[in-house]
Structure formats: structure tokens, C-alpha cells
Amino acid sequence: MLHIKLDLTPFEEKISLHRYLKEALGFPFYYGANLDALHDELASEMADTEITLMLPKNPKGKMAEYMPRLRRVFEETAEENYHLTVCVEEA
């Protein structure tokens, strides 16, 4: 099983966050850098993968609204794809 820990605490805007996700999760060059594209890539994962999300307790700016949505995408996709397990920690 592949174990990936994603530290999302330093991000204050979506562009750099999705750049980080693309690199850390090995997404293809055409990754759309939005929540729909994130869902599609996670849903297509075929290797057993455990992802630990390190989320900020108090996200800043627009991320206060975006982080819960991002978390929901990870969790809901893990329910759809039995190859994917998602754990959440708050920092």
C-alpha cells in the first residue's frame, strides 16, 4: 500500500494548492486544478493508497471556504473507490 501525507496547512490560495496536489499525487500534466479534476483523478486510482490530509484548524482567507470542500472531495471519493483510504488530521 502506498502512503502519502499531504500537508495543506501553508496554503492560502487555490493555484499553489493544486500545483502541490498535482506533484505530490503524481497527477498527469493535463490535471485541471479544480475539485472536479481532483475527484476524477482520485476516483481513477487503481493502486491501494492511503492519503493523510493535514488540514489547518483555521484556514485563512478564501481557504476557509475551500478547505472543507476539498476535504469532502477526498472523503467522498474514498467512499467510491475502495483502493483509496483518506485520514484527516488538523494542525
N, C-alpha and C positions, 0 to 999 in steps of 0.2 A: 504494500500500500504506500502510496505517495503522500507525504505530509508536507503541507505548505502553511506557513504562518504569514499572514498579511497584517502589517502594522499600518492602520489607516488613520492614526491619531494626528500626524503632522499636516494633513491636507486641509486646505481652506478653499479650494475650488476644484471643479469637476475635471478640467482638462488634465491637470497633472495627476489626479487620482486615477483616471482611466489609463493614462500612459503607464503608471506604475502597475495597474492590474494587468495590462497587456503584456508587459515584460515579465512580471512575476509568475503569471499563469501560462505563459508561452502561447498567447493568442496569435493568430495569423496577422500579417501586415494589413489586411483589409478590415480588421476589427473596427466596428462602428463607433466605439467610445460613447455608448449610452446604455441605459438599463436594458433595453430590448436586446441589444447586441450581447450584453453580458449574459442575459438569460440564455440566449441561443448557444453561446459558446459553452456555458456550464452544462446545459442540457445535452450537448453532444459529447460530453466527456465519457470515454469508454474504459479508462483505467480507474481502478479503485483509488479514490483520492479523498483525503481528509484536509479540509481547509479550516484553519483557525483565524477568525477575524478579530483583530484587536481594534476596538472602536473607542473613540473619545467619549467620556461621560457627558461633556458639554461641548458639542461641535460648535464651531464659530461661523458666523455669517449665514450664507445660503446653505452651508453644510448641515446646519441644524435641521433643515427640512429634508435634505437629500440623504443623509446617513440612514435614517430609518427606512427609507425606500430601498436603498442599496442593500441593507440587511435583509429586508423582506424578499428581495430577488434571490439572494443566496439561499435563504431558508426554504422558500417555496420551490426553488429549482432542486434542492436536495431532496425534497419530498417526491419530486417527479422522477429523479434519476437515482436509482439505487447504487450506482457507482460513487456517488458523491455524499460526503458527510460534512456538515458545517457545524463548527463550535464557535461560540461568541464569548469574548472577554471584553470587559470595559476597563479602560485605563484612566 
